[in-house]
Amino acid sequence: MYEEGIRDIFIPNEIVGPIKLERLRKLNNRDILLSVAVDHPDHVKMLSEVFSSPGNKKMNVFIDVCTGYPRTGVQPGKDALDLARMIADSPGLHLKGIFTHDGHSYKAADAREVREIFRKSQEDMLETAELMRGAGIPVEEISVGSTPSLLLCDEILEGITEIRPGSYIFMDADQASVAGTYEHCAQTVLATVISRPTEERVVIDAGTKTLTACQSLSGIASSKGHGRLKEHPEIFLNRIAEEHGSFDIPGGSGLSYRIGDRIEIISNHACPTSNLFRSIYGVKKGEVVAEWPVLAQSRSQ
């Protein structure tokens, strides 16, 4: 991201280990506003040890707060305040703000529950920020969000400074379930029909190595199968293996697919699908108008 000209980067994740911390140190010393996440005293100690050494810029830190999604994150309120105090007293670090991801909105039963989750998440964050400010600790940024929340939200509360919807940029079959339409799904995988073993079954050359094995089985973002046909989103891939996916032609539909036909598939989850490809092609009115290399592909190591 830095090499492509972005100079304000927030890594909403905990960075651990000497190799990654050294990369972080080198990047932070460039002309960049870089921020990173913490949710435990050990993170604070590790970062302070690296960034308090002579010649290094201070590292901006966001406290990762858990507002209901059981992944990373310190609890809101006192636990977050205790961590904020530690950061404020740690050389080499600057407390930039707090952030959360209300990922439990994916498992909400309906739009009303998504809105309730999002509002409660915002309230917890605003209350936590006020607790810190009351203790004399400045909080510049309050970052929140998930794609379901932002698709269905009716209000972003005053004091929230940033929203972070991820899948929103492409949309996918899971988010189409939230939105109630597939018309906003911008990312598709172009696959080829390679076999017609029966009158009903159509086999394509796109499996888990292409579409991932991601499948949300419950909640408002759940989606049947392993991907949808763009031109006929009522049809989903009902079987998937490493190199193969297949669907059955609905009886009475009049649809016909021949070996060699090419089909656009809307994946269940756009994020890991993007990581499986080296290029993304921009298509407008049926014509390829751009090719973008996926420069971060396989860069998790």
KOLSE-479269 format. One record per residue (C-alpha): residue number from 1; residue in one letter; y, x, z. Coordinates in Angstrom, 1 decimal, always signed. Layout:
[rec NUM, "a", [Y, X, Z]]
...
This chain:
[rec 1, "m", [+0.0, +0.0, +0.0]]
[rec 2, "y", [+2.4, +2.8, +0.8]]
[rec 3, "e", [+1.6, +4.6, -2.4]]
[rec 4, "e", [+2.5, +1.5, -4.3]]
[rec 5, "g", [+6.0, +1.3, -2.7]]
[rec 6, "i", [+5.5, -0.9, +0.3]]
[rec 7, "r", [+7.5, +0.4, +3.3]]
[rec 8, "d", [+6.9, -2.3, +5.9]]
[rec 9, "i", [+3.3, -2.4, +6.8]]
[rec 10, "f", [+1.6, -4.2, +9.8]]
[rec 11, "i", [-2.1, -3.4, +10.3]]
[rec 12, "p", [-3.3, -6.5, +12.3]]
[rec 13, "n", [-6.3, -4.6, +13.6]]
[rec 14, "e", [-7.2, -2.1, +16.3]]
[rec 15, "i", [-7.5, +1.5, +14.9]]
[rec 16, "v", [-10.0, +3.6, +16.7]]
[rec 17, "g", [-11.5, +7.1, +16.2]]
[rec 18, "p", [-9.9, +10.5, +15.7]]
[rec 19, "i", [-10.1, +10.5, +11.8]]
[rec 20, "k", [-8.4, +7.1, +11.5]]
[rec 21, "l", [-5.8, +7.9, +14.1]]
[rec 22, "e", [-4.9, +11.1, +12.3]]
[rec 23, "r", [-4.4, +9.2, +9.1]]
[rec 24, "l", [-2.3, +6.7, +11.0]]
[rec 25, "r", [-0.2, +9.6, +12.5]]
[rec 26, "k", [+0.4, +11.2, +9.1]]
[rec 27, "l", [+1.4, +7.9, +7.5]]
[rec 28, "n", [+3.7, +6.9, +10.3]]
[rec 29, "n", [+5.7, +10.2, +9.9]]
[rec 30, "r", [+6.7, +9.2, +6.4]]
[rec 31, "d", [+9.6, +6.9, +5.4]]
[rec 32, "i", [+7.9, +3.7, +6.6]]
[rec 33, "l", [+8.0, +1.0, +9.2]]
[rec 34, "l", [+4.4, +1.0, +10.4]]
[rec 35, "s", [+2.9, -1.2, +13.1]]
[rec 36, "v", [-0.6, -1.4, +14.5]]
[rec 37, "a", [-2.5, -3.7, +16.9]]
[rec 38, "v", [-3.8, -3.2, +20.5]]
[rec 39, "d", [-5.7, -5.5, +22.9]]
[rec 40, "h", [-7.0, -3.1, +25.5]]
[rec 41, "p", [-5.6, -0.3, +27.8]]
[rec 42, "d", [-7.9, +2.2, +26.0]]
[rec 43, "h", [-6.1, +1.5, +22.7]]
[rec 44, "v", [-2.7, +2.2, +24.4]]
[rec 45, "k", [-4.0, +5.5, +25.9]]
[rec 46, "m", [-5.5, +6.7, +22.5]]
[rec 47, "l", [-2.3, +5.9, +20.6]]
[rec 48, "s", [+0.0, +7.4, +23.2]]
[rec 49, "e", [-2.0, +10.6, +23.2]]
[rec 50, "v", [-1.6, +11.0, +19.5]]
[rec 51, "f", [+2.0, +9.8, +19.0]]
[rec 52, "s", [+3.6, +11.4, +22.1]]
[rec 53, "s", [+3.0, +14.9, +20.8]]
[rec 54, "p", [+6.0, +16.8, +19.6]]
[rec 55, "g", [+7.3, +16.1, +16.1]]
[rec 56, "n", [+5.8, +12.6, +15.7]]
[rec 57, "k", [+7.7, +9.3, +15.3]]
[rec 58, "k", [+7.0, +6.5, +17.8]]
[rec 59, "m", [+4.3, +4.1, +16.7]]
[rec 60, "n", [+5.2, +0.4, +16.6]]
[rec 61, "v", [+2.7, -1.7, +18.5]]
[rec 62, "f", [+1.8, -5.4, +18.4]]
[rec 63, "i", [-0.3, -6.9, +21.1]]
[rec 64, "d", [-3.2, -8.8, +19.8]]
[rec 65, "v", [-3.4, -12.2, +21.7]]
[rec 66, "c", [-6.4, -14.5, +21.6]]
[rec 67, "t", [-5.2, -18.1, +21.4]]
[rec 68, "g", [-8.7, -19.6, +20.9]]
[rec 69, "y", [-10.5, -17.7, +18.2]]
[rec 70, "p", [-13.2, -15.5, +19.9]]
[rec 71, "r", [-12.7, -12.3, +18.0]]
[rec 72, "t", [-10.3, -9.6, +19.2]]
[rec 73, "g", [-7.3, -10.3, +21.5]]
[rec 74, "v", [-6.1, -10.2, +25.1]]
[rec 75, "q", [-5.6, -13.5, +26.8]]
[rec 76, "p", [-2.1, -15.0, +26.7]]
[rec 77, "g", [+0.1, -14.9, +29.7]]
[rec 78, "k", [-0.4, -12.4, +32.5]]
[rec 79, "d", [-3.1, -10.3, +30.7]]
[rec 80, "a", [-0.8, -9.8, +27.7]]
[rec 81, "l", [+2.2, -9.0, +30.1]]
[rec 82, "d", [+0.1, -6.4, +31.9]]
[rec 83, "l", [-0.6, -4.7, +28.6]]
[rec 84, "a", [+3.0, -4.9, +27.5]]
[rec 85, "r", [+4.1, -3.2, +30.7]]
[rec 86, "m", [+1.6, -0.4, +30.0]]
[rec 87, "i", [+2.9, +0.0, +26.4]]
[rec 88, "a", [+6.5, +0.1, +27.7]]
[rec 89, "d", [+5.6, +2.9, +30.1]]
[rec 90, "s", [+3.6, +4.9, +27.5]]
[rec 91, "p", [+5.3, +7.8, +25.6]]
[rec 92, "g", [+5.2, +7.7, +21.9]]
[rec 93, "l", [+4.9, +3.9, +21.6]]
[rec 94, "h", [+7.3, +1.1, +20.9]]
[rec 95, "l", [+6.3, -2.6, +21.6]]
[rec 96, "k", [+7.3, -4.4, +18.4]]
[rec 97, "g", [+5.8, -7.8, +19.2]]
[rec 98, "i", [+2.8, -10.0, +19.7]]
[rec 99, "f", [+0.5, -11.6, +17.1]]
[rec 100, "t", [-2.5, -14.0, +17.0]]
[rec 101, "h", [-4.9, -15.5, +14.4]]
[rec 102, "d", [-5.9, -19.1, +15.0]]
[rec 103, "g", [-9.1, -18.7, +13.1]]
[rec 104, "h", [-10.7, -21.4, +15.1]]
[rec 105, "s", [-8.8, -23.8, +12.9]]
[rec 106, "y", [-11.5, -23.3, +10.2]]
[rec 107, "k", [-13.9, -25.1, +12.5]]
[rec 108, "a", [-11.6, -28.1, +13.2]]
[rec 109, "a", [-13.0, -31.5, +12.4]]
[rec 110, "d", [-9.9, -32.7, +10.6]]
[rec 111, "a", [-6.3, -32.1, +9.7]]
[rec 112, "r", [-5.1, -33.5, +13.0]]
[rec 113, "e", [-7.2, -31.0, +15.0]]
[rec 114, "v", [-5.9, -28.2, +12.8]]
[rec 115, "r", [-2.3, -29.1, +13.6]]
[rec 116, "e", [-3.1, -29.4, +17.3]]
[rec 117, "i", [-4.7, -25.9, +17.3]]
[rec 118, "f", [-1.7, -24.4, +15.4]]
[rec 119, "r", [+0.8, -26.0, +17.7]]
[rec 120, "k", [-1.0, -24.9, +20.8]]
[rec 121, "s", [-1.3, -21.4, +19.4]]
[rec 122, "q", [+2.4, -21.2, +18.8]]
[rec 123, "e", [+3.2, -22.5, +22.2]]
[rec 124, "d", [+0.9, -20.0, +23.9]]
[rec 125, "m", [+2.6, -17.2, +22.0]]
[rec 126, "l", [+6.2, -18.4, +22.7]]
[rec 127, "e", [+5.4, -18.7, +26.4]]
[rec 128, "t", [+3.8, -15.3, +26.5]]
[rec 129, "a", [+6.9, -13.8, +24.8]]
[rec 130, "e", [+9.2, -15.4, +27.3]]
[rec 131, "l", [+7.1, -14.1, +30.2]]
[rec 132, "m", [+7.5, -10.6, +28.8]]
[rec 133, "r", [+11.2, -11.0, +28.2]]
[rec 134, "g", [+11.6, -12.4, +31.7]]
[rec 135, "a", [+10.0, -9.1, +33.0]]
[rec 136, "g", [+12.6, -7.1, +31.0]]
[rec 137, "i", [+10.4, -6.3, +28.1]]
[rec 138, "p", [+11.9, -7.1, +24.7]]
[rec 139, "v", [+9.7, -8.9, +22.1]]
[rec 140, "e", [+11.1, -8.6, +18.6]]
[rec 141, "e", [+8.4, -10.3, +16.6]]
[rec 142, "i", [+6.0, -13.2, +17.1]]
[rec 143, "s", [+3.4, -13.4, +14.3]]
[rec 144, "v", [+1.0, -16.3, +13.9]]
[rec 145, "g", [-1.1, -18.1, +11.4]]
[rec 146, "s", [-4.2, -18.8, +9.4]]
[rec 147, "t", [-4.5, -20.4, +6.0]]
[rec 148, "p", [-5.7, -23.9, +7.2]]
[rec 149, "s", [-2.8, -24.0, +9.7]]
[rec 150, "l", [-0.3, -23.2, +7.0]]
[rec 151, "l", [-1.8, -25.6, +4.5]]
[rec 152, "l", [-1.6, -28.5, +6.9]]
[rec 153, "c", [+1.1, -27.6, +9.4]]
[rec 154, "d", [+3.9, -30.0, +10.0]]
[rec 155, "e", [+6.1, -27.7, +12.0]]
[rec 156, "i", [+6.6, -24.0, +12.7]]
[rec 157, "l", [+8.3, -23.8, +16.1]]
[rec 158, "e", [+11.6, -22.0, +16.6]]
[rec 159, "g", [+11.1, -18.5, +17.8]]
[rec 160, "i", [+8.1, -17.7, +15.5]]
[rec 161, "t", [+9.2, -14.9, +13.2]]
[rec 162, "e", [+6.2, -14.3, +10.9]]
[rec 163, "i", [+3.3, -16.3, +9.5]]
[rec 164, "r", [+0.2, -14.6, +8.1]]
[rec 165, "p", [-1.9, -16.8, +5.8]]
[rec 166, "g", [-4.5, -14.6, +4.1]]
[rec 167, "s", [-6.7, -16.6, +1.7]]
[rec 168, "y", [-3.6, -18.6, +0.8]]
[rec 169, "i", [-2.6, -16.1, -1.9]]
[rec 170, "f", [-5.7, -16.9, -4.0]]
[rec 171, "m", [-7.3, -20.0, -2.4]]
[rec 172, "d", [-11.0, -20.5, -2.7]]
[rec 173, "a", [-13.7, -23.2, -2.3]]
[rec 174, "d", [-13.4, -23.2, +1.5]]
[rec 175, "q", [-9.6, -23.7, +1.4]]
[rec 176, "a", [-10.0, -26.3, -1.3]]
[rec 177, "s", [-12.0, -28.3, +1.3]]
[rec 178, "v", [-8.9, -28.1, +3.6]]
[rec 179, "a", [-6.4, -29.0, +0.9]]
[rec 180, "g", [-8.6, -31.7, -0.7]]
[rec 181, "t", [-8.2, -30.3, -4.2]]
[rec 182, "y", [-9.5, -27.3, -6.3]]
[rec 183, "e", [-6.4, -27.2, -8.5]]
[rec 184, "h", [-4.7, -24.4, -6.5]]
[rec 185, "c", [-7.7, -22.0, -6.7]]
[rec 186, "a", [-6.3, -19.1, -8.6]]
[rec 187, "q", [-9.2, -16.7, -8.3]]
[rec 188, "t", [-12.4, -17.2, -10.3]]
[rec 189, "v", [-15.4, -15.0, -11.2]]
[rec 190, "l", [-16.3, -15.1, -14.9]]
[rec 191, "a", [-20.1, -15.4, -15.2]]
[rec 192, "t", [-22.6, -15.7, -18.0]]
[rec 193, "v", [-25.5, -18.1, -18.4]]
[rec 194, "i", [-28.6, -15.8, -18.7]]
[rec 195, "s", [-31.5, -18.3, -18.2]]
[rec 196, "r", [-32.4, -22.0, -18.6]]
[rec 197, "p", [-35.9, -22.1, -16.9]]
[rec 198, "t", [-35.9, -25.9, -16.7]]
[rec 199, "e", [-33.9, -28.8, -18.2]]
[rec 200, "e", [-31.9, -29.1, -15.0]]
[rec 201, "r", [-31.5, -25.5, -13.8]]
[rec 202, "v", [-28.8, -23.1, -15.1]]
[rec 203, "v", [-29.0, -19.5, -14.0]]
[rec 204, "i", [-26.0, -17.2, -14.1]]
[rec 205, "d", [-25.5, -13.4, -13.7]]
[rec 206, "a", [-23.5, -13.8, -10.5]]
[rec 207, "g", [-25.1, -13.5, -7.1]]
[rec 208, "t", [-24.3, -12.1, -3.6]]
[rec 209, "k", [-23.2, -8.8, -5.2]]
[rec 210, "t", [-20.5, -10.8, -7.1]]
[rec 211, "l", [-19.6, -13.8, -5.0]]
[rec 212, "t", [-20.7, -12.6, -1.5]]
[rec 213, "a", [-23.1, -14.5, +0.7]]
[rec 214, "c", [-20.2, -16.1, +2.6]]
[rec 215, "q", [-20.8, -19.8, +3.4]]
[rec 216, "s", [-18.9, -21.9, +5.9]]
[rec 217, "l", [-21.3, -24.5, +7.2]]
[rec 218, "s", [-19.1, -26.6, +9.5]]
[rec 219, "g", [-15.6, -27.7, +10.1]]
[rec 220, "i", [-12.7, -28.6, +7.8]]
[rec 221, "a", [-13.1, -25.5, +5.7]]
[rec 222, "s", [-16.8, -25.9, +5.0]]
[rec 223, "s", [-18.0, -26.0, +1.4]]
[rec 224, "k", [-21.4, -26.8, +0.1]]
[rec 225, "g", [-23.4, -24.2, -1.8]]
[rec 226, "h", [-22.3, -20.7, -2.8]]
[rec 227, "g", [-19.4, -21.4, -5.2]]
[rec 228, "r", [-18.0, -24.1, -7.5]]
[rec 229, "l", [-17.7, -24.4, -11.2]]
[rec 230, "k", [-14.0, -24.4, -12.1]]
[rec 231, "e", [-14.3, -27.0, -14.9]]
[rec 232, "h", [-16.7, -29.2, -12.8]]
[rec 233, "p", [-16.0, -28.5, -9.1]]
[rec 234, "e", [-18.3, -31.3, -8.2]]
[rec 235, "i", [-21.1, -28.9, -9.2]]
[rec 236, "f", [-21.9, -26.1, -6.7]]
[rec 237, "l", [-24.3, -23.2, -6.9]]
[rec 238, "n", [-27.3, -24.3, -4.8]]
[rec 239, "r", [-29.3, -21.1, -5.0]]
[rec 240, "i", [-28.1, -17.4, -4.8]]
[rec 241, "a", [-29.8, -14.0, -4.8]]
[rec 242, "e", [-28.4, -10.5, -5.3]]
[rec 243, "e", [-28.0, -10.7, -9.1]]
[rec 244, "h", [-28.5, -14.4, -9.7]]
[rec 245, "g", [-26.9, -17.7, -8.9]]
[rec 246, "s", [-28.0, -21.1, -10.2]]
[rec 247, "f", [-27.0, -24.8, -10.2]]
[rec 248, "d", [-28.6, -28.0, -11.3]]
[rec 249, "i", [-27.1, -30.2, -14.0]]
[rec 250, "p", [-26.5, -33.6, -12.4]]
[rec 251, "g", [-28.5, -36.3, -14.1]]
[rec 252, "g", [-26.6, -38.5, -16.5]]
[rec 253, "s", [-23.6, -36.1, -16.6]]
[rec 254, "g", [-24.1, -35.3, -20.3]]
[rec 255, "l", [-23.4, -31.6, -19.6]]
[rec 256, "s", [-25.1, -29.0, -21.6]]
[rec 257, "y", [-25.2, -25.2, -21.0]]
[rec 258, "r", [-26.7, -22.7, -23.3]]
[rec 259, "i", [-27.7, -19.1, -22.7]]
[rec 260, "g", [-24.7, -16.9, -23.4]]
[rec 261, "d", [-22.2, -19.5, -22.3]]
[rec 262, "r", [-19.5, -18.2, -19.9]]
[rec 263, "i", [-18.5, -20.1, -16.8]]
[rec 264, "e", [-15.7, -19.6, -14.2]]
[rec 265, "i", [-16.9, -19.8, -10.6]]
[rec 266, "i", [-14.6, -20.5, -7.7]]
[rec 267, "s", [-16.1, -18.4, -4.8]]
[rec 268, "n", [-16.3, -19.8, -1.3]]
[rec 269, "h", [-14.2, -16.9, +0.2]]
[rec 270, "a", [-11.7, -15.1, -2.0]]
[rec 271, "c", [-11.2, -12.1, +0.4]]
[rec 272, "p", [-14.6, -10.4, +0.4]]
[rec 273, "t", [-15.0, -11.4, -3.3]]
[rec 274, "s", [-11.9, -9.3, -4.2]]
[rec 275, "n", [-13.5, -6.3, -2.5]]
[rec 276, "l", [-16.5, -6.4, -4.9]]
[rec 277, "f", [-14.4, -5.8, -8.0]]
[rec 278, "r", [-12.5, -2.9, -9.4]]
[rec 279, "s", [-10.1, -5.0, -11.5]]
[rec 280, "i", [-8.5, -8.4, -11.4]]
[rec 281, "y", [-7.4, -10.0, -14.7]]
[rec 282, "g", [-4.3, -12.2, -14.9]]
[rec 283, "v", [-5.0, -15.1, -17.2]]
[rec 284, "k", [-2.3, -17.5, -18.5]]
[rec 285, "k", [-3.1, -20.4, -20.9]]
[rec 286, "g", [-6.5, -18.9, -21.6]]
[rec 287, "e", [-5.2, -15.5, -22.5]]
[rec 288, "v", [-5.6, -12.3, -20.5]]
[rec 289, "v", [-2.0, -11.1, -19.9]]
[rec 290, "a", [-2.5, -8.4, -17.2]]
[rec 291, "e", [-5.1, -6.2, -15.6]]
[rec 292, "w", [-4.6, -5.0, -12.0]]
[rec 293, "p", [-6.8, -2.4, -10.4]]
[rec 294, "v", [-8.1, -3.2, -6.9]]
[rec 295, "l", [-7.0, +0.0, -5.4]]
[rec 296, "a", [-8.2, -0.9, -1.9]]
[rec 297, "q", [-11.7, -1.8, -3.1]]
[rec 298, "s", [-14.4, -0.3, -0.8]]
[rec 299, "r", [-11.7, +1.5, +1.4]]
[rec 300, "s", [-13.1, +0.3, +4.7]]
[rec 301, "q", [-14.6, +3.6, +5.5]]
